[in-house]
Amino acid sequence: MKRVLLSTIAMATVTTIATAGESTVESKAPVLKFSGTHYLGFVNTKDNNGDRTNKFETRRNYLQVKAYFKENPKDYMRITLDTHDDNGDSKVRLKYAYLYLDNVLPNTGVEIGQAHRPWIDYEEHNAWNYRSISKVLVEAKHGADITNSADRGINFKTKTPYFSSELGVFNGEGYHNEEDGEGLSGEWRLTGHILGTGKKHAKKSLTYANVSFFGQQNKKSNKHGNEDLNWMGAHAVYNQPEFLVAAQYIDVQDGIASKKGTGYSVNGEYRFAPKWNALGRYDYFDMDDNTGEKKRAIGGVAYEYNKNVEFIANYTKESGSKVGNNSNDKIMLTAAVEW
């Protein structure tokens, strides 16, 4: 009989004992939930000189485990590993590692550790459903490029039918930048759910209308030249089974010159047939230092193969005087997989 210790995951110790015809899994947590998300694709890129490149990609692979606790089944420890392409090489990073405690305040839970930052996860689950082909405006390199989706800190998450919010304090550098400990970042999202859907999971089949105010006050961000990075934005989204439309405006007030400016993004979906969806998006960001602007246009079509797999074909145009020689056109084919 061979005994093999496979892994210790977050707060739960998981041991698999392999025998001739059976296996046993033991854990200090009564429930373990495993899941994965994968963005697999092919990209044809035409650069500013007219040269074309072709490559297959495994853009992102997320492996996630949640260990739920016996005392309160809504409390859990989560760990998420993230692989990503880096110039043809695949690297692994820790995306999330946090303790979630439910209802520590009325209608409010809290994440402690390497947690969600308040804005990006909300937008990706309520307004922009295609992270597999593009990051949102505040994160995209050819957008504002001012923040990312996770950081070490604490995040209080409130949900009621007509109002939800996230209020957090973080290191401020983001989960894949150097943490210098010289300043903290206060970050927020305040959302009004006009149709009373604030406690429901946002689905394409649900009718909802949300208005949000969001931003951060980030002191001495090492990622941005050891300068303050203060910004805020407003966002609105309306969804019904046939279509979605969303728009936002952001104002980056303080920071190094290459980050300050104003911008907007609009995106939409038209579900023209069962399982078929047309999608579009336009981003614009204007630099305050008069060095130019960034522009990005996306158009495509998606087909829901089943509840686990969606296929997407899209065209992306990145341009603008700030982008300069890095402007390009992309034809992208994507398989977005969730399990």
C-alpha positions in Angstrom: 0.0 0.0 0.0 1.3 3.4 -1.0 0.5 6.5 0.9 0.9 9.8 -0.9 0.5 13.2 0.6 -0.9 15.4 -2.2 -1.5 18.9 -0.8 -2.2 21.2 2.0 -4.7 23.8 0.8 -5.4 27.0 2.8 -6.9 26.2 6.2 -7.9 22.7 5.2 -5.4 19.8 5.4 -6.3 17.4 2.6 -4.7 14.0 2.5 -5.3 11.4 -0.2 -4.3 7.8 0.6 -4.0 5.7 -2.6 -4.6 2.0 -2.1 -5.0 -0.9 -4.5 -8.7 -0.1 -5.2 -9.9 2.9 -3.2 -8.9 6.4 -2.0 -9.9 8.3 1.1 -10.0 12.1 1.5 -9.8 13.6 4.9 -10.2 17.3 5.9 -10.6 19.5 8.9 -13.2 21.3 6.9 -16.5 19.4 6.3 -17.0 20.8 2.8 -14.4 21.5 0.1 -15.4 23.0 -3.2 -13.1 22.9 -6.2 -13.6 24.9 -9.4 -11.6 26.2 -12.4 -11.7 28.9 -15.1 -9.7 28.7 -18.3 -9.2 31.1 -21.2 -7.9 29.2 -24.2 -7.4 30.9 -27.5 -5.7 31.8 -30.8 -4.6 35.3 -31.8 -3.7 36.9 -35.1 -2.0 40.3 -34.5 -1.1 43.0 -37.0 1.3 45.5 -35.5 1.9 49.2 -36.4 4.4 48.2 -39.1 2.0 45.8 -40.8 3.7 42.6 -39.6 1.5 39.7 -38.5 2.0 37.1 -35.8 0.0 34.0 -35.1 -0.1 32.1 -31.8 -2.1 29.8 -29.6 -2.6 31.0 -26.0 -3.6 29.7 -22.6 -4.3 33.2 -21.5 -5.4 32.4 -17.9 -6.0 29.3 -15.8 -7.5 29.7 -12.4 -7.7 26.8 -9.9 -9.8 27.5 -6.9 -10.5 25.7 -3.6 -13.0 26.9 -0.9 -12.9 25.2 2.5 -16.2 25.8 4.4 -16.4 25.6 8.2 -18.7 23.6 10.3 -19.6 26.3 12.8 -21.0 28.6 10.0 -21.4 27.0 6.6 -21.2 30.5 4.9 -17.7 31.1 6.4 -14.8 29.8 4.3 -11.1 30.0 3.4 -10.4 30.5 -0.3 -7.2 30.0 -2.3 -7.0 30.7 -6.1 -3.9 30.0 -8.2 -3.5 31.8 -11.5 -1.4 30.8 -14.5 -0.8 33.3 -17.3 1.2 33.7 -20.5 4.4 35.8 -20.2 6.0 36.1 -23.6 5.5 32.4 -24.4 6.3 31.2 -20.9 3.6 30.1 -18.4 3.9 31.4 -14.8 1.9 30.7 -11.7 0.8 33.4 -9.2 -1.3 33.5 -6.1 -4.4 35.4 -7.0 -6.6 35.1 -3.9 -5.9 33.8 -0.4 -8.5 35.1 2.1 -10.7 34.3 5.0 -14.4 35.1 4.5 -16.6 35.6 7.5 -20.3 36.1 6.8 -22.6 38.6 8.5 -20.0 40.2 10.8 -22.2 43.3 10.6 -25.8 43.5 9.5 -26.0 42.3 5.8 -22.1 42.5 5.7 -19.4 40.0 5.3 -15.6 40.5 5.3 -12.6 39.2 3.3 -9.3 39.2 5.1 -6.0 38.4 3.3 -5.3 38.6 -0.4 -8.8 39.7 -1.2 -11.0 41.2 -3.9 -10.5 44.9 -4.5 -13.9 46.6 -4.7 -14.5 47.5 -8.4 -13.2 45.0 -11.0 -14.9 41.8 -9.9 -18.2 43.7 -9.7 -17.9 45.1 -13.3 -16.9 41.7 -14.7 -19.9 40.0 -13.1 -22.5 42.6 -13.8 -21.6 44.6 -17.0 -18.6 43.2 -18.9 -18.9 39.4 -19.3 -15.9 38.9 -21.4 -12.7 39.0 -19.3 -11.5 36.1 -21.5 -10.8 38.6 -24.3 -10.2 41.9 -22.4 -9.6 43.4 -19.0 -11.9 46.3 -18.0 -11.0 50.0 -18.6 -9.3 50.6 -15.2 -7.0 47.6 -15.5 -6.3 47.2 -19.3 -2.8 48.2 -20.4 -4.3 50.1 -23.4 -6.9 51.6 -21.1 -6.4 53.6 -17.9 -4.0 50.9 -16.4 -4.3 52.1 -12.8 -5.3 49.1 -10.7 -5.9 45.4 -10.7 -8.4 43.0 -9.2 -6.7 41.7 -5.9 -4.5 43.0 -3.1 -3.5 42.2 0.5 -5.9 43.9 2.8 -9.4 43.8 4.2 -12.7 44.3 2.3 -16.2 44.7 3.9 -18.9 43.6 1.5 -22.6 44.6 2.1 -25.6 43.4 0.2 -29.2 44.5 0.5 -32.0 44.4 -2.2 -31.5 48.1 -3.2 -28.0 48.8 -2.1 -24.6 47.0 -2.1 -21.1 48.2 -1.3 -17.5 47.2 -0.8 -15.2 49.2 1.5 -11.6 48.2 1.9 -8.1 49.1 3.0 -5.2 47.5 1.1 -1.5 47.7 0.6 -2.3 49.4 -2.7 0.3 47.9 -5.0 -1.8 45.0 -6.2 -1.2 41.2 -6.0 1.6 41.1 -8.6 3.6 44.2 -7.7 6.3 44.9 -5.0 4.8 45.7 -1.6 6.9 48.5 0.0 4.7 49.2 3.0 5.0 52.9 2.8 1.3 53.7 2.3 -2.1 52.2 2.3 -5.0 52.5 -0.2 -8.6 53.2 0.8 -10.9 51.8 -1.9 -14.7 51.7 -2.4 -17.7 50.8 -4.5 -21.2 52.1 -3.7 -24.0 50.6 -5.9 -27.7 51.4 -6.1 -29.9 48.5 -7.4 -32.9 50.3 -8.8 -35.0 47.2 -9.4 -34.2 45.6 -6.0 -31.8 42.9 -7.3 -28.9 43.7 -5.0 -28.9 40.3 -3.3 -29.3 38.2 -6.5 -26.6 36.8 -8.7 -26.4 38.8 -11.9 -27.4 36.6 -14.7 -28.2 37.3 -18.4 -31.7 36.1 -17.8 -32.3 38.6 -15.0 -33.6 42.2 -15.5 -31.6 44.7 -13.4 -30.5 48.3 -13.4 -27.5 49.4 -11.3 -25.7 52.7 -10.7 -22.3 52.8 -9.0 -19.8 55.2 -7.6 -16.3 53.8 -7.1 -12.6 54.7 -6.7 -9.5 54.8 -4.4 -7.3 57.0 -2.4 -3.9 55.4 -2.7 -0.9 56.9 -0.8 2.6 56.5 -2.1 2.0 53.7 -4.6 5.2 52.0 -5.5 3.7 50.7 -8.7 3.2 54.3 -9.9 6.5 55.9 -9.1 6.0 56.3 -5.3 3.3 58.9 -6.0 -0.2 59.2 -4.7 -2.8 57.6 -7.0 -6.3 59.0 -6.4 -9.1 58.3 -8.8 -12.9 57.8 -8.9 -15.6 56.9 -11.4 -19.3 56.4 -12.1 -20.9 53.5 -13.8 -24.4 52.5 -14.9 -25.7 49.2 -16.4 -29.0 48.0 -17.6 -29.7 44.3 -18.4 -32.6 42.3 -19.6 -32.7 38.9 -21.3 -32.5 40.4 -24.8 -29.6 42.8 -24.3 -27.2 44.6 -22.0 -25.9 48.2 -22.1 -23.3 49.7 -19.8 -21.2 52.9 -19.5 -18.7 54.5 -17.2 -16.6 57.6 -16.7 -13.3 57.8 -14.7 -11.2 60.7 -13.5 -7.6 60.0 -12.4 -6.7 63.1 -10.3 -3.3 62.4 -8.7 -0.4 60.3 -9.7 2.6 60.3 -12.0 2.0 62.1 -15.3 1.6 58.9 -17.3 -1.5 58.0 -15.3 -3.4 61.2 -14.8 -6.4 61.8 -17.1 -10.0 61.1 -17.8 -11.7 58.4 -19.8 -14.9 56.5 -20.5 -16.0 53.1 -21.6 -19.2 51.8 -23.2 -20.2 48.2 -23.9 -23.2 46.2 -24.9 -24.6 42.8 -25.8 -27.4 41.8 -28.1 -28.7 38.3 -27.6 -30.1 37.8 -31.1 -30.8 34.0 -30.9 -30.8 31.3 -28.3 -27.1 30.8 -27.1 -25.9 33.5 -29.5 -24.7 36.9 -28.5 -23.2 39.9 -30.3 -20.9 42.1 -28.2 -19.2 45.4 -28.5 -17.1 47.8 -26.5 -15.3 51.2 -26.9 -12.7 52.6 -24.5 -11.2 56.1 -24.5 -8.6 57.6 -22.1 -7.1 61.1 -22.5 -3.9 62.0 -20.7 -3.7 65.2 -18.7 -0.1 65.9 -19.7 -1.1 66.4 -23.3 0.9 63.3 -24.4 -2.1 61.9 -26.2 -4.9 59.4 -25.8 -5.6 55.7 -25.8 -8.4 54.2 -27.9 -9.7 50.7 -28.0 -12.6 49.1 -30.0 -13.9 45.5 -29.6 -16.6 43.7 -31.6 -17.4 40.1 -31.7 -19.9 37.2 -31.4 -20.2 34.5 -28.8 -21.9 31.1 -28.7 -22.7 29.3 -25.5 -21.8 25.7 -26.3 -23.1 24.5 -22.9 -23.2 25.7 -19.3 -19.4 25.1 -19.0 -18.0 26.3 -22.4 -18.5 29.5 -24.5 -16.8 30.1 -27.8 -16.0 33.7 -28.8 -14.7 35.3 -32.0 -13.8 39.0 -31.9 -11.8 41.8 -33.5 -9.9 44.3 -31.3 -8.4 47.6 -32.5 -6.0 49.4 -30.2 -4.8 52.8 -31.3 -4.3 56.5 -30.2 -1.4 58.8 -30.1 -0.3 57.7 -26.6 -0.2 54.1 -27.8 1.9 55.1 -30.8 4.0 52.2 -32.2 2.3 49.7 -29.9 -1.0 50.1 -31.7 -2.3 46.9 -33.3 -5.2 45.0 -34.7 -6.2 41.5 -33.3 -8.4 38.7 -34.5 -9.1 36.5 -31.5 -10.7 33.1 -31.1 -11.4 32.0 -27.6 -12.8 29.1 -25.6 -13.9 30.2 -22.1 -14.3 27.2 -19.8 -15.7 27.1 -16.3 -16.2 24.0 -14.1 
